[in-house]
Amino acid sequence: MKASEKLILAGLVILVGAAIAGLILTRSSSDSEAARGGRRTPSADRAPGIDRRTFETAQKLSGLAVTEEEERLAHEALRVADHEADLAFTDALRIANEQPDTQTEETRAIKERIQPIESQIKANEEKVKQLTAQRALAEGSERDNLQIRIELAKAESALEQDELADAKEDLIRAGGDAHSKLQRLLEEHEAMEHGNGTTRPNSGAAGPPETVFSPDSLIANWREWSALREKQGRLQQARQDASRKAAALSQDHESVEQHVREEQAQKQELAQRAASLLKMGKTENGANSKQAAAAALSSVRHLSEDEKNLLDLDKRIQDLGQLGATYGQWSASVGSRQQASLHAVIKSAFWIVLTLLLLFFFGRSIDQLFTRVNLEHKQQITLRAIVHFTGQVLAVLVIVFVIFGSPRQMSTIVGLAGAGLTVALKDFIVSFLGWFVLMGRNGIRVGDWVEIKGVRGEVIEVGLLRTVLLETDNWAAPGHPTGRQVAFVNSFAVEGYYFNFSTSGRWLWDEIQLLIPSSVDPYAIIEKISEIVTKETERNTQMAEQEWQRVTRRYGISPFSATPAVNVRSTKEGMEVIARYITRAQERSEVRSRLNHAVVKLIHPGKALSVAAETLPVPAGAGQRKIGPDPTPDR
């Protein structure tokens, strides 16, 4: 193995290992999401004693209704789920009333602060009732003074109410008033129910928009992961903004609360002073007492506004905390989906790397396999190239399908593409199929002597699409190459026909011709020629008969004799002798040359041979039959 191949193999193995590690690290995304979903829901975070998952599920499913029947069923399911949630709130409120709240140092301090405020509120209410009754009986300036005292008492009562509400909100935040917290959740639930009742489900809501790529493809999963990553970033930013705003409001709450505490002592002093001035009722001090009472009333109202601001700040802080928790749960859900998308991306990358690794081992295995196969060098190279190309095409298809996914109209696309390619590449497809025919048992090999479309020659190359011949002249002629290479598209093996003169050992029939003048006795010469041909071709004759016997047993055809034959034909010039014999295709020229030399030496004994035997006269058209010798005529 070369150094470059070792580096490629090591890189692929490292990538496969990294992909497997990524799959292991992200495999539990769905389980963790389910676990988080089971442990963290908005209802569970806000009210552990109330399970609103049934109602929330019905709300989510109601948005999926499309037809009127589905809308009716969704509305019915939402109604039943809402009734179940109301019963859950009722049970939770009853249990909260029966069970004592959790006591901590903070909750005890807040409750100790609440008790005197409630007592003061009751005292102010009784005071307002008494002053109202006195005002009904009073007359003149006393009636006006009582009216001012009533307004002052009401303002003090309103201030105490705001202070009580702020203390209760602090108690709810501290977890010491489950009943009030449940009551607030019930109000939110009723408000949400009212909003859902005024909004109908989205009729005809369509599914997610169709994308160009398959949802299981690498590109689709990568885009989903990127979108979820951006969404999670925005959710985290929103959560941080809510936390920062809640912290800022908490600081404002502390400053306002400190200001209210500072003014708390002034409130009692102003109220007592105004009340004493109003009770004196002196004429010379009437205007001053009313001004003092009005100033005390304005101060009390200002404190009441501060208490209301404090109460609003408490509610806003609680809402922001709840909003931050919701964003946190949303971000966790998006994170689970993002992890699942990342798992899918790593899985797709794993299949791509694994495909490349298998292609690498496949190529190595094919190379080693072809080194053990006994094939011709050119044929071995061609087959190896085809197998490598096929493996690479399959690997590319797998990688393309992993990256882009399968098209939605896969069968239609494949059918149309196949039909178009068949029409456009018909000649190439038929030629490629013809190569398999030529590589079969009855095909042709490099070195065979064949005739294709009237052109004869020796096969020098059998390619995927073309077959190349080294052209030779007529078989009856010496059969030397003309020097031209002729290429044929392999479609002739499927659509046409070809002659192979080299099958079963590459044997073919050849002949030599000789004209004996009428003045010469032909019988002795014919006998000598027969002996010469028989002796010269004896070995080839035996080998050809043995191979033909194997062929006849395989295909069930009739056997024939490969013994040389000498035919005699009478002409005007004399007797024409035709000696027909069997020889190998590649030895044809040499055997003919030796026989011609022997015949010339027979006719002209003792004379040197200075002219090539091929210059002997040969009638036109001789040697055109390739199957077997003609019947021997009577001599």
C-alpha positions in Angstrom: 0.0 0.0 0.0 1.4 3.4 -1.0 2.0 6.2 1.5 -0.8 8.3 0.0 -3.3 5.4 0.3 -2.2 4.9 3.9 -2.9 8.6 4.6 -6.3 8.4 2.9 -7.2 5.2 4.9 -6.1 6.8 8.2 -8.1 9.9 7.5 -11.2 8.0 6.7 -10.9 5.8 9.8 -10.4 8.9 12.0 -13.5 10.5 10.4 -15.6 7.3 11.0 -14.4 7.2 14.6 -15.3 10.9 15.1 -18.8 10.3 13.5 -19.4 7.3 15.8 -18.4 9.3 18.9 -20.7 12.2 17.8 -23.6 9.7 17.3 -23.0 8.3 20.8 -22.9 11.7 22.4 -26.1 12.9 20.6 -28.1 9.6 20.6 -30.1 10.3 23.7 -31.6 13.6 22.5 -35.2 12.2 22.3 -35.0 10.6 25.7 -33.6 13.7 27.4 -36.3 15.8 25.7 -39.0 13.5 26.9 -37.4 13.5 30.4 -37.3 17.3 30.4 -40.8 17.5 29.1 -42.0 15.2 31.9 -40.1 17.2 34.6 -40.5 20.7 33.4 -43.8 22.1 32.2 -45.2 25.6 32.8 -47.9 24.3 35.1 -45.4 22.2 37.1 -43.1 25.2 37.6 -45.8 27.6 38.6 -48.2 25.3 40.5 -46.8 21.8 41.5 -50.2 20.7 42.8 -52.0 21.4 39.5 -51.5 19.3 36.4 -52.6 21.3 33.3 -50.9 19.2 30.7 -54.2 17.8 29.5 -55.6 21.2 28.9 -52.4 22.4 27.2 -52.3 19.3 25.0 -55.9 20.0 24.0 -55.0 23.6 23.2 -52.1 22.5 20.9 -54.2 19.9 19.2 -57.0 22.3 18.5 -54.7 24.3 16.2 -54.3 21.2 14.0 -58.0 20.9 13.2 -58.7 21.4 9.4 -62.2 20.2 8.6 -65.5 21.2 10.3 -65.7 17.7 11.9 -62.2 18.0 13.3 -63.0 21.5 14.6 -66.1 20.2 16.4 -64.2 17.4 18.0 -61.3 19.7 18.9 -63.8 22.2 20.6 -65.4 19.3 22.5 -62.0 18.0 23.6 -60.9 21.5 24.7 -64.2 21.9 26.7 -63.7 18.7 28.5 -60.1 19.4 29.2 -61.0 22.9 30.6 -63.6 21.3 32.9 -61.0 18.9 34.1 -58.6 21.8 34.8 -61.3 23.7 36.7 -61.8 20.6 38.9 -58.1 20.4 39.5 -58.0 24.1 40.6 -61.0 23.5 42.9 -59.2 20.5 44.5 -56.0 22.4 44.8 -57.7 25.4 46.5 -59.5 23.1 49.0 -56.3 21.3 49.8 -54.5 24.7 50.3 -57.2 25.8 52.7 -57.0 22.6 54.7 -53.2 22.3 54.9 -51.0 24.9 56.6 -48.5 26.8 54.5 -44.8 26.2 54.7 -43.3 28.3 57.5 -39.9 30.0 57.0 -38.2 33.0 58.7 -39.2 35.2 55.7 -42.8 34.0 55.6 -43.2 34.4 59.4 -41.8 38.0 59.2 -44.2 38.8 56.4 -47.2 37.4 58.2 -46.3 39.4 61.3 -46.2 42.5 59.1 -49.6 41.6 57.6 -51.5 41.1 60.9 -51.3 44.7 62.2 -52.1 46.0 58.7 -55.3 43.9 58.6 -56.2 45.2 62.2 -55.6 48.8 61.1 -57.8 48.3 58.1 -60.6 47.0 60.2 -60.2 49.9 62.6 -60.2 52.4 59.8 -63.4 50.8 58.4 -65.1 51.1 61.8 -63.9 54.7 62.1 -65.3 55.5 58.7 -68.7 54.1 59.7 -68.7 56.1 63.0 -67.7 59.3 61.2 -70.3 58.8 58.6 -73.0 58.3 61.2 -71.8 61.5 63.1 -71.8 63.5 59.8 -75.4 62.6 59.2 -76.3 64.3 62.5 -73.9 67.2 62.3 -74.5 70.7 60.8 -72.5 73.6 59.5 -68.8 73.6 59.8 -68.7 70.5 62.0 -70.3 68.6 59.1 -67.4 69.8 56.8 -64.8 68.8 59.3 -66.3 65.3 59.6 -66.3 65.0 55.8 -62.6 65.8 55.8 -61.9 63.3 58.5 -63.9 60.6 56.6 -61.8 61.3 53.4 -58.7 61.1 55.5 -59.8 57.8 57.1 -60.6 56.4 53.7 -57.3 57.5 52.3 -55.6 55.8 55.2 -57.6 52.6 54.6 -56.7 52.6 50.9 -53.1 53.0 51.9 -53.3 50.1 54.3 -55.0 48.1 51.5 -52.1 48.8 49.1 -49.6 47.9 51.8 -51.5 44.7 52.6 -51.5 43.8 48.9 -47.8 44.4 48.7 -47.2 42.2 51.7 -49.3 39.4 50.3 -47.4 39.6 47.0 -44.2 39.3 49.0 -45.7 36.3 50.8 -46.7 34.7 47.5 -43.2 35.2 46.2 -41.7 33.7 49.4 -44.0 30.6 49.0 -46.0 31.2 52.1 -49.5 31.7 50.6 -50.4 28.8 48.3 -54.1 29.8 48.3 -53.4 33.2 46.9 -51.0 31.8 44.3 -53.6 29.2 43.2 -56.3 31.9 43.1 -54.1 34.0 40.8 -53.4 31.0 38.6 -57.1 30.3 38.4 -57.7 33.9 37.2 -55.0 33.5 34.5 -56.6 30.2 33.4 -60.0 31.8 33.2 -58.5 34.7 31.2 -56.8 32.3 28.8 -60.0 30.2 28.5 -61.9 33.4 27.5 -59.2 34.3 24.9 -59.4 30.8 23.4 -63.2 31.0 23.3 -63.1 34.1 21.2 -60.5 32.6 18.8 -61.5 29.7 16.6 -59.0 27.1 15.6 -57.1 27.8 12.4 -59.2 26.3 9.7 -57.4 24.9 6.8 -54.1 25.2 8.6 -51.5 23.6 6.4 -48.6 21.6 7.4 -45.0 22.8 7.4 -44.1 24.3 4.1 -42.6 22.0 1.6 -38.9 22.3 1.1 -36.8 21.6 -2.0 -34.8 18.9 -0.3 -35.9 15.8 1.5 -36.4 16.3 5.3 -34.0 13.4 5.9 -31.2 14.9 3.8 -28.0 16.3 5.1 -28.8 19.8 3.7 -32.3 19.8 5.3 -31.0 18.7 8.7 -28.1 21.3 8.5 -30.6 24.1 7.8 -32.9 22.9 10.6 -29.9 22.8 13.0 -28.8 26.3 11.9 -32.4 27.7 12.3 -32.8 26.1 15.7 -29.4 27.4 16.8 -30.5 31.0 15.8 -33.8 30.5 17.6 -32.1 29.3 20.7 -29.8 32.3 20.7 -32.8 34.6 20.5 -34.5 32.8 23.3 -31.5 33.0 25.5 -31.1 36.7 24.7 -34.8 37.2 25.6 -34.3 35.3 28.8 -31.3 37.4 29.7 -33.2 40.6 28.9 -36.1 39.4 31.1 -33.7 38.6 34.0 -31.9 42.0 33.7 -35.2 43.8 33.6 -36.5 41.9 36.6 -33.2 42.7 38.5 -33.7 46.4 37.6 -37.3 46.4 38.8 -36.1 44.6 42.0 -33.7 47.5 42.6 -36.6 50.0 41.9 -38.8 48.0 44.3 -36.2 48.2 47.0 -35.8 52.0 46.6 -39.5 52.6 46.5 -40.0 50.3 49.5 -37.3 52.2 51.4 -38.9 55.5 50.5 -42.3 54.2 51.8 -40.8 53.1 55.1 -39.3 56.5 55.6 -42.7 58.2 54.9 -44.5 55.6 57.1 -43.7 57.5 60.3 -44.7 60.8 58.8 -48.1 59.3 57.8 -49.1 58.7 61.4 -47.9 62.0 62.7 -49.8 63.9 59.9 -53.0 62.0 60.4 -53.0 62.5 64.2 -52.2 66.2 63.8 -55.0 66.8 61.3 -57.5 64.9 63.5 -56.6 67.0 66.5 -56.9 70.2 64.6 -60.3 69.2 63.3 -61.5 68.3 66.8 -60.5 71.7 68.2 -62.9 73.4 65.8 -61.9 77.0 66.8 -62.9 79.8 64.6 -59.7 81.6 64.5 -57.9 78.4 63.6 -60.5 77.0 61.3 -58.7 77.8 58.1 -55.4 76.5 59.4 -56.9 73.3 60.6 -58.5 72.6 57.2 -55.2 73.4 55.4 -53.3 71.0 57.8 -56.0 68.3 57.2 -55.7 68.8 53.4 -51.9 68.5 53.6 -52.2 65.3 55.7 -54.7 63.9 53.2 -52.4 64.7 50.2 -49.5 63.1 52.0 -51.6 59.9 52.7 -52.7 59.8 49.1 -49.1 60.2 47.9 -48.1 57.2 50.2 -51.0 55.3 48.7 -49.7 55.9 45.2 -46.3 54.7 46.3 -47.8 51.5 47.7 -49.7 50.9 44.5 -46.4 51.4 42.6 -44.8 48.9 44.9 -47.6 46.4 44.3 -47.3 46.8 40.5 -43.5 46.3 40.8 -44.1 43.1 42.7 -46.4 41.8 40.0 -44.1 42.9 37.2 -41.2 41.2 38.9 -43.2 38.0 39.3 -44.4 38.1 35.6 -40.8 38.7 34.4 -39.6 35.8 36.5 -42.3 33.6 35.0 -41.5 34.9 31.5 -37.8 34.0 32.0 -38.8 30.5 33.2 -40.9 30.1 30.1 -38.1 31.2 27.9 -35.8 28.8 29.7 -38.2 25.9 29.0 -38.6 26.9 25.4 -34.9 27.2 25.0 -34.4 23.7 26.5 -37.0 22.3 24.1 -35.3 24.0 21.1 -31.9 22.7 22.4 -33.3 19.1 22.4 -34.5 19.5 18.8 -31.1 21.1 17.9 -29.3 18.1 19.4 -31.6 15.8 17.4 -30.8 17.7 14.2 -27.1 17.6 15.0 -27.4 13.9 15.5 -29.0 13.6 12.1 -26.3 15.7 10.5 -23.6 13.5 12.1 -25.4 10.4 11.0 -25.5 11.6 7.4 -21.8 12.6 7.5 -21.1 9.1 9.0 -22.8 7.4 6.0 -20.8 9.6 3.6 -17.4 8.8 5.2 -18.4 5.1 5.5 -19.3 5.0 1.8 -15.9 6.4 0.9 -14.2 3.9 3.2 -16.1 1.0 1.7 -15.2 2.3 -1.8 -11.5 2.4 -0.8 -11.6 -1.2 0.4 -13.7 -2.3 -2.6 -11.1 -0.9 -5.0 -8.3 -2.6 -3.1 -10.2 -5.9 -3.1 -10.9 -5.6 -6.8 -7.2 -5.0 -7.6 -6.2 -8.0 -5.6 -8.9 -10.2 -7.1 -7.9 -9.4 -10.7 -4.3 -10.3 -10.0 -5.4 -13.8 -9.3 -7.7 -14.1 -12.3 -6.3 -15.7 -15.4 -7.3 -13.3 -18.1 -5.7 -11.5 -21.0 -3.9 -8.2 -20.0 -6.2 -5.9 -22.0 -9.3 -7.8 -21.0 -8.2 -7.6 -17.4 -7.6 -3.9 -17.6 -11.0 -3.3 -19.2 -12.9 -5.4 -16.6 -11.1 -3.8 -13.8 -11.9 -0.3 -15.1 -15.6 -1.3 -15.5 -15.8 -2.6 -11.9 -14.1 0.4 -10.5 -16.3 2.8 -12.5 -19.4 0.9 -11.3 -18.4 1.1 -7.7 -17.6 4.8 -8.0 -20.9 5.5 -9.7 -22.8 3.7 -6.9 -20.8 5.5 -4.2 -21.6 8.9 -5.9 -25.3 8.0 -6.0 -25.3 7.1 -2.3 -23.5 10.3 -1.4 -25.8 12.4 -3.5 -28.9 10.8 -1.9 -27.5 11.3 1.5 -26.7 15.0 0.9 -29.8 16.0 -1.1 -32.2 13.1 -0.2 -34.5 11.3 -2.6 -36.8 13.4 -4.7 -40.5 13.4 -3.8 -41.5 12.2 -7.3 -38.8 9.6 -7.4 -40.6 7.0 -9.6 -41.6 9.7 -12.1 -38.2 11.3 -12.3 -36.5 7.9 -12.7 -38.9 6.9 -15.4 -38.6 10.1 -17.4 -34.8 10.2 -17.0 -34.5 6.6 -18.0 -36.6 7.1 -21.1 -34.7 10.2 -22.1 -31.3 8.6 -21.6 -32.4 5.5 -23.5 -33.4 7.6 -26.6 -30.4 9.9 -26.4 -27.8 7.3 -25.6 -29.2 4.4 -27.5 -26.1 3.7 -29.5 -23.8 3.9 -26.5 -26.1 1.7 -24.4 -26.3 -1.0 -27.1 -22.6 -0.8 -27.6 -22.0 -1.3 -23.9 -24.3 -4.3 -23.9 -22.6 -5.6 -26.9 -19.3 -5.6 -25.0 -20.8 -8.1 -22.5 -21.8 -10.3 -25.5 -18.3 -10.2 -26.9 -16.9 -11.0 -23.5 -19.1 -14.1 -23.3 -18.2 -17.7 -24.1 -18.9 -17.4 -27.8 -17.5 -13.9 -28.2 -14.2 -12.7 -29.5 -10.8 -12.3 -27.9 -7.7 -10.3 -28.7 -5.8 -12.2 -31.4 -8.8 -13.8 -33.0 -9.2 -13.7 -36.8 -12.7 -12.4 -37.5 -14.8 -10.8 -40.2 -17.1 -7.9 -39.2 -19.3 -6.2 -41.7 -17.1 -7.5 -44.6 -13.8 -6.5 -43.1 -11.4 -9.2 -42.1 -8.5 -9.0 -39.7 -7.0 -9.8 -36.4 -8.5 -8.4 -33.2 -6.1 -6.1 -31.4 -8.5 -4.5 -28.9 -12.0 -5.2 -27.4 -13.1 -2.0 -25.6 -16.2 -1.0 -23.7 -17.7 0.7 -26.8 -15.4 -0.3 -29.7 -13.6 -3.3 -31.2 -10.5 -2.6 -33.2 -9.2 -4.9 -36.0 -5.8 -5.0 -37.8 -7.1 -5.4 -41.3 -5.7 -8.2 -43.6 -6.3 -8.9 -47.3 -8.4 -11.8 -48.7 -8.1 -15.2 -47.1 -7.0 -16.8 -50.4 -4.2 -14.2 -50.6 -1.2 -14.4 -48.3 -3.3 -12.8 -45.5 -0.7 -10.2 -44.5 -1.9 -7.1 -42.6 -2.7 -4.0 -44.7 -1.5 -1.7 -41.9 -4.9 -0.2 -41.4 -6.8 -0.3 -38.1 -10.6 -0.6 -38.4 -12.8 0.3 -35.4 -16.4 -1.0 -35.0 -19.0 0.0 -32.5 -19.9 -3.0 -30.4 -23.5 -2.8 -31.4 -22.8 -5.3 -34.2 -22.7 -8.0 -31.5 -26.4 -7.3 -30.6 -27.9 -6.0 -33.8 -25.8 -7.7 -36.5 -23.5 -10.7 -36.9 -19.8 -11.5 -37.2 -17.5 -14.4 -38.2 -14.9 -15.8 -36.0 -12.4 -18.0 -37.7 -10.4 -18.7 -34.5 -12.9 -20.5 -32.3 -12.0 -23.8 -30.6 -8.3 -23.4 -30.9 -8.3 -20.8 -33.6 -8.3 -23.3 -36.4 -9.2 -22.4 -40.0 -9.1 -24.2 -43.4 -6.6 -23.1 -46.0 -5.6 -24.4 -49.4 -2.9 -24.2 -52.1 -3.6 -24.6 -55.8 -1.4 -26.0 -58.6 -2.0 -26.2 -62.4 -0.5 -29.4 -64.0 -0.2 -29.2 -67.8 -1.9 -31.8 -69.9 1.4 -33.2 -71.2 2.4 -34.3 -67.7 1.2 -37.3 -65.9 -0.7 -35.9 -62.9 -1.1 -39.0 -60.7 2.4 -39.2 -59.3 2.4 -35.4 -58.6 -1.0 -35.6 -56.9 0.2 -38.5 -54.6 3.4 -36.6 -53.7 1.4 -33.4 -52.9 -1.0 -35.4 -50.7 2.0 -36.9 -48.8 3.6 -33.5 -48.4 0.5 -31.8 -47.1 -0.4 -34.7 -44.8 3.1 -34.8 -43.3 3.3 -31.0 -42.9 -0.1 -30.7 -41.2 -0.1 -33.9 -39.2 0.4 -32.4 -35.8 -2.1 -29.6 -36.4 -4.6 -32.2 -37.7 -4.4 -34.3 -34.6 -4.8 -31.3 -32.3 -7.7 -29.9 -34.3 -9.6 -33.2 -34.2 -9.1 -33.5 -30.4 -10.5 -30.0 -29.8 -13.3 -30.5 -32.2 -14.3 -33.7 -30.4 -14.6 -31.7 -27.2 -16.7 -29.2 -29.0 -19.0 -31.9 -30.5 -19.5 -33.4 -27.1 -20.4 -30.0 -25.6 -22.8 -28.9 -28.3 -24.0 -32.2 -29.7 -22.9 -31.6 -33.3 -21.6 -34.1 -35.7 -17.9 -34.7 -35.8 -15.8 -34.3 -38.9 -12.4 -35.2 -40.1 -9.5 -32.8 -40.2 -7.5 -34.9 -42.6 -6.1 -32.9 -45.5 -7.8 -33.5 -48.9 -6.5 -33.1 -52.5 -9.1 -32.2 -55.1 -8.6 -32.4 -58.8 -10.4 -30.3 -61.4 -10.1 -30.6 -65.2 -9.5 -27.4 -67.1 -8.6 -26.4 -70.7 -5.0 -25.8 -69.7 -4.7 -29.1 -67.8 -5.4 -30.5 -64.3 -6.0 -28.0 -61.4 -4.9 -29.5 -58.1 -6.4 -28.0 -54.9 -4.8 -29.2 -51.6 -7.0 -28.2 -48.6 -5.7 -28.5 -45.1 -6.4 -27.2 -41.5 -4.0 -24.8 -39.8 -3.9 -22.3 -37.0 -4.9 -18.8 -37.9 -1.7 -17.2 -36.8 0.4 -19.9 -38.6 -1.5 -19.7 -41.9 1.1 -17.8 -43.8 4.1 -19.8 -42.6 2.4 -23.2 -43.3 1.4 -22.1 -46.8 4.9 -20.9 -47.5 6.5 -24.2 -46.5 4.0 -26.2 -48.6 4.6 -24.0 -51.7 8.3 -24.5 -51.3 7.9 -28.2 -51.1 5.6 -28.3 -54.1 8.0 -26.2 -56.2 10.9 -28.5 -55.2 8.8 -31.5 -56.2 8.1 -30.1 -59.7 11.6 -28.7 -60.3 14.0 -31.0 -58.4 17.6 -29.9 -58.1 16.8 -26.2 -59.0 17.3 -23.4 -56.6 14.2 -21.6 -55.5 14.6 -17.9 -56.3 11.0 -16.9 -56.6 8.6 -16.9 -53.8 6.0 -19.7 -53.8 3.3 -17.1 -53.6 3.9 -16.2 -57.3 2.3 -19.5 -58.4 -0.9 -18.9 -60.3 -4.0 -18.9 -58.1 -7.5 -18.9 -59.6 -9.8 -16.1 -58.5 -12.3 -17.0 -55.8 -10.3 -19.8 -54.3 -10.2 -20.2 -50.6 -13.6 -18.5 -49.9 -15.1 -21.5 -48.0 -14.0 -21.7 -44.4 -16.0 -24.6 -43.0 -14.5 -27.8 -44.5 -13.0 -29.4 -47.6 -15.1 -30.0 -50.7 -15.9 -33.6 -51.6 -13.0 -35.2 -53.5 -14.0 -35.7 -57.2 -13.3 -38.8 -59.1 -9.8 -38.8 -60.6 
